Amino acid sequence: MRTLDVYLTAGRYPDAGPEPSTAEAEQALQLAAQTIAFVAEHLPPEPP
């Protein structure tokens, strides 16, 4: 997930670098969604 690391710094420091292109932003959103789904699948079930 190193691809998303770039956006961590940019999110905290808006002047840290250039804005991502639309394609890069869409790819980052896809990777983030896949990461969330992966983690959610591996969490223990919530208690009732």
Secondary structure, DSSP 8 states (H G I E B T S, - for coil): -HHHHHHHHHHH-GGGS----HHHHHHHHHHHHHHHHHHHHHS-----
